[in-house]
Amino acid sequence: MSAGLLTIVQPGIGTTVQDGGRHGHRHEGVAVSGWLDAPLAEAANALLGNPAGAAVLELRGLGTELRVSTGPVRVALAGGISAKCLHADGVVSILPAWQSRTLQMGDRLALGAAETGCAYLAVSGGIALPPQLGSRSSNWRAGLQGVLGRALRPGDLLPCSAWATPAPQQWRVPTPWALPDGPVRVMLGPQTDHFQPEAVAAFLHDGWEASAEQDRMGLRLRGVPLAHTRPQAADIVSDAVTAGAIQVPANGQPIVLLADSQTVGGYPKIATVIRADLPRLAHLRPGTRVHFQAVTAAQARQALHDQRDAWASWLTTREAFLPPGFIDEAALYGSNLISGQIRADF
């Protein structure tokens, strides 16, 4: 199936192109970027039969609207979100999450708000912007990808790769993919010695509130300030940081680094969120409460294995279906429409 083309009618707030990330360049000061919630983005791709690493639109705000300039384009939503389709013939329909839909040239797709702060729109074959440093992920601060290394604007074009298969059936799942509840698990350190023992205990015991100061680079939490051992302990010689690292500056309020985080930082790190739980931070809307739980390295590895097993099990629930009104003419004409024989004498 030939490739499609989407036009940005309205870019919305915080909508970016993301894939698995820009790995192998942190030593050059380049952030990994990529999906905030990898299993959810991969779920959107799975609904289209895309490669797991295909680029998608990450949706974190309101107002994103797209038009199919060249079609057809098959799309799928994953997350707490839905969309309204205004078809070229004037008919309006709803595209719910967790199933695919084929849009034709001239159709418009108005995306709703992500209920939990993060959702994904996958397109057939994946978004085919030219990769930069091996990735199509947007990082506006670094001037990487998006469209010309900037935020999306009305009129921008998003090319779609060719479909893997022209098969007419769509895909859906009866049960959405969801991450487990409970405390967000962390590994303590590497600079717990910069905090009073009571502060480390309070970090794990007390609840924290997600503030409105959050973006793809990081998330500031609010709570009872964590005390350093002395004022000078609030600063360290800058060393490596990564997504999930929890820095605590002099004000005692934790900052959790996310996908677009810098590569080095000069605040002590009280803990690091384990990889299996890192996607949950994408859904902490302002005012949401979160608790942390310390685990070992072995427990962190097991949690990641368990998550991957759960995702693979969830994927087996994917089922094919034919869109309403579709008539499989090949199967129809290949069948014996009238059983038995009809004889007529003239």
C-alpha positions in Angstrom: 0.0 0.0 0.0 1.4 3.4 -0.9 2.5 5.9 1.7 0.1 8.5 3.1 0.6 12.1 4.2 -0.9 14.0 7.1 -1.1 17.8 7.4 -1.0 19.5 10.7 -4.2 21.7 10.9 -3.5 22.6 14.6 -0.5 21.3 16.5 -2.1 21.4 19.9 -0.2 21.7 23.2 2.9 19.5 23.8 2.4 17.2 20.8 5.6 15.8 19.5 7.0 13.1 17.2 8.7 10.3 19.3 10.2 6.9 18.8 12.4 4.6 20.9 14.9 7.4 21.4 18.3 8.7 20.3 20.7 6.2 21.9 24.5 6.3 21.8 25.0 10.1 21.9 24.9 10.9 25.6 28.7 11.3 25.7 28.2 14.1 23.2 25.7 15.9 25.4 22.6 14.7 23.4 19.6 13.6 25.4 18.0 10.2 24.6 14.5 11.7 24.3 11.9 9.1 22.9 8.6 8.0 24.4 7.7 8.9 27.9 5.6 5.7 28.2 7.3 3.1 26.0 4.8 0.2 26.5 1.9 2.5 25.7 3.5 3.8 22.5 4.4 0.2 21.5 0.8 -0.7 22.1 -0.4 1.9 19.6 2.1 0.5 17.0 0.9 -3.0 17.7 -2.6 -2.1 16.8 -1.4 -1.4 13.3 1.2 -4.2 12.9 3.9 -1.6 12.9 7.5 -2.3 13.9 7.8 -1.7 17.6 10.1 1.3 17.2 8.0 3.1 14.6 7.7 6.9 15.3 4.3 8.0 16.7 2.7 11.3 17.9 2.9 11.7 21.6 -0.1 13.6 22.9 0.1 15.6 26.1 -2.3 18.4 25.7 -5.3 19.8 23.8 -6.1 20.9 20.3 -4.2 18.6 17.9 -6.0 18.3 14.6 -4.8 16.5 11.5 -5.9 16.2 7.8 -5.2 13.3 5.5 -3.7 15.0 2.4 -2.7 11.7 0.7 -4.5 8.6 1.7 -5.6 6.2 2.8 -3.9 6.3 6.2 -4.6 3.8 9.0 -4.4 5.2 12.5 -4.7 3.9 16.1 -4.9 5.5 19.5 -3.5 4.1 22.8 -4.2 5.6 26.2 -7.1 7.5 27.8 -8.1 9.4 24.7 -10.5 9.5 21.8 -10.8 11.5 18.6 -13.5 12.9 16.4 -13.3 12.1 12.6 -14.8 14.5 10.2 -14.9 12.5 6.9 -14.6 14.0 3.5 -18.3 13.2 2.8 -19.4 15.2 5.8 -20.1 12.3 8.1 -18.7 12.6 11.7 -17.6 9.5 13.6 -15.8 8.8 16.9 -12.5 7.0 16.9 -12.1 5.4 20.3 -8.8 4.2 21.7 -7.5 0.7 21.4 -8.6 0.0 17.8 -7.5 0.9 14.3 -9.3 2.9 11.7 -8.6 3.7 8.1 -9.0 7.4 7.0 -9.3 8.5 3.5 -8.0 11.6 1.7 -9.7 14.7 2.9 -10.7 13.2 6.3 -9.8 15.3 9.4 -9.0 13.9 12.8 -9.5 16.1 15.9 -7.8 14.5 18.9 -9.2 14.9 22.4 -7.2 15.4 25.6 -5.2 12.6 27.2 -7.1 11.9 30.4 -4.0 10.8 32.3 -1.5 13.2 30.8 0.0 11.1 28.0 -1.4 9.1 25.0 -0.2 8.1 21.5 -1.4 8.2 17.9 0.2 5.7 15.6 -0.1 5.8 11.8 0.2 2.9 9.4 3.9 2.2 8.8 5.0 4.9 11.2 5.8 8.6 10.8 8.5 8.8 8.2 10.4 12.0 8.9 14.1 11.7 8.1 16.0 10.5 11.2 18.6 12.6 12.9 21.4 10.8 14.8 19.5 7.6 14.4 16.1 8.7 15.7 13.0 10.6 14.7 12.3 11.8 18.3 11.7 15.5 18.8 13.9 17.5 21.2 13.1 21.1 20.6 15.7 22.4 23.1 18.4 20.7 21.0 16.9 21.6 17.7 16.4 17.9 16.8 13.7 16.4 14.7 10.1 17.4 14.9 9.9 19.4 11.7 13.1 21.2 11.0 14.0 20.8 14.7 11.2 22.9 16.0 7.7 22.5 17.4 4.9 21.5 15.0 3.1 24.3 13.2 -0.1 24.5 11.1 0.7 23.4 7.6 3.5 21.1 8.6 3.5 17.7 6.8 4.0 14.3 8.4 4.7 11.6 5.8 3.7 8.1 6.7 5.6 4.9 5.7 4.0 2.4 3.4 1.7 -0.2 5.0 3.2 -3.5 5.9 0.1 -5.2 4.5 -2.9 -4.0 2.5 -5.2 -6.4 4.3 -8.6 -4.9 5.0 -9.0 -6.1 8.6 -8.5 -3.7 11.5 -7.1 -4.6 14.9 -8.5 -4.0 18.4 -8.0 -5.2 22.0 -10.8 -5.8 24.4 -8.8 -4.7 27.4 -6.5 -1.6 27.4 -2.9 -1.9 28.4 -2.4 -0.4 31.8 0.5 -0.1 34.2 0.0 -1.3 37.8 -0.8 1.0 40.7 1.1 1.3 44.0 4.3 3.1 45.0 6.8 4.0 42.3 9.8 1.9 42.9 13.3 3.4 43.1 16.9 2.4 43.8 18.4 4.6 46.4 21.5 6.7 45.7 24.0 7.3 44.4 24.3 10.4 46.7 22.2 9.4 49.7 25.2 10.4 51.9 24.4 14.0 51.0 21.1 13.8 53.0 20.3 13.4 56.6 19.1 9.8 57.4 15.7 11.3 58.5 15.4 12.9 55.0 16.0 9.6 53.2 13.3 7.9 55.4 10.9 10.8 54.8 11.5 10.6 51.1 10.2 7.0 51.1 7.5 7.5 53.8 5.9 10.8 52.8 3.7 11.3 49.8 4.7 13.8 47.1 2.5 16.0 44.9 3.2 16.5 41.2 3.5 20.2 40.5 2.5 22.1 37.4 6.2 22.6 36.7 6.7 19.6 34.4 7.6 18.9 30.8 9.4 16.2 28.9 12.7 17.2 30.6 11.5 16.8 34.2 8.9 16.9 36.9 9.1 18.9 40.1 7.5 17.4 43.2 6.2 19.2 46.3 6.3 18.1 49.9 8.1 18.6 53.2 11.6 19.7 52.2 14.3 17.1 52.4 17.3 18.2 54.5 20.8 17.8 53.2 23.6 17.1 55.7 24.9 20.7 55.3 24.2 23.6 52.9 27.2 22.7 50.8 25.9 19.2 50.3 23.1 20.5 48.0 25.7 20.8 45.2 28.1 18.3 43.7 30.6 18.2 40.9 28.4 17.6 37.9 28.2 14.0 37.0 26.0 11.8 34.7 22.3 11.8 35.1 19.6 9.8 33.2 15.8 9.6 32.9 14.4 8.6 36.3 17.2 10.2 38.4 15.7 12.2 41.3 17.7 15.3 42.1 17.2 17.4 45.2 18.5 21.0 45.0 18.9 23.3 48.0 15.2 23.9 48.5 14.7 20.2 49.3 12.0 19.7 46.7 12.8 16.6 44.4 13.1 16.9 40.7 12.5 13.7 38.7 14.3 13.7 35.3 12.4 12.5 32.3 13.2 11.5 28.7 14.6 14.9 27.5 16.8 15.3 30.6 20.2 16.8 30.3 23.2 14.4 30.4 24.9 15.8 33.5 23.7 17.6 36.6 25.1 19.2 39.8 22.4 18.4 42.3 22.8 15.3 44.5 20.6 12.3 43.6 18.6 10.7 46.4 17.3 7.9 44.2 16.5 6.7 40.6 13.2 5.4 39.4 13.5 1.9 38.0 12.9 1.5 34.3 9.7 -0.6 34.7 8.0 2.3 36.6 9.4 5.2 34.7 6.4 5.3 32.3 4.1 6.0 35.2 5.7 9.5 35.6 4.3 10.5 32.3 0.8 10.3 33.8 1.3 12.4 37.0 -0.9 15.4 36.3 -0.6 18.4 38.6 -1.9 17.6 42.0 -1.5 13.9 41.7 0.1 12.2 44.7 2.9 9.7 44.4 4.8 7.5 46.9 8.2 5.9 46.5 9.4 2.4 47.5 13.0 1.3 47.6 14.0 -1.9 45.8 17.2 -3.8 45.0 18.9 -4.1 41.6 17.7 -7.7 41.4 14.1 -6.6 42.1 14.4 -3.8 39.5 15.5 -6.3 36.8 12.7 -8.7 37.8 10.1 -5.9 37.6 11.2 -5.1 34.0 11.0 -8.8 33.0 7.6 -9.0 34.6 6.4 -5.9 32.7 7.7 -7.3 29.4 5.9 -10.6 30.0 2.7 -8.9 30.9 2.9 -6.8 27.8 3.5 -9.8 25.6 0.5 -11.6 27.2 -1.6 -8.5 26.7 -0.7 -8.4 23.0 -2.1 -11.9 22.5 -5.6 -10.5 23.2 -5.3 -8.4 20.0 -8.0 -9.5 17.5 -8.8 -8.7 13.9 -12.1 -7.4 12.7 -13.6 -6.1 9.5 -14.8 -2.5 9.5 -18.6 -1.9 9.5 -20.0 -2.1 6.0 -16.9 -3.8 4.5 -17.7 -6.5 1.9 -14.9 -8.9 1.1 -15.7 -9.3 -2.6 -12.9 -11.8 -3.3 -14.3 -14.1 -0.6 -17.9 -13.5 -1.8 -17.2 -14.4 -5.5 -15.0 -17.3 -4.4 -17.8 -18.9 -2.5 -20.7 -21.0 -3.8 -23.5 -18.6 -3.2 -26.2 -21.2 -3.7 -25.7 -24.6 -2.2 -26.8 -27.5 -4.3 -27.8 -27.3 -8.0 -30.5 -25.5 -9.7 -32.1 -27.0 -12.8 -34.4 -25.3 -15.2 -36.2 -26.6 -18.2 -37.2 -24.3 -21.0 
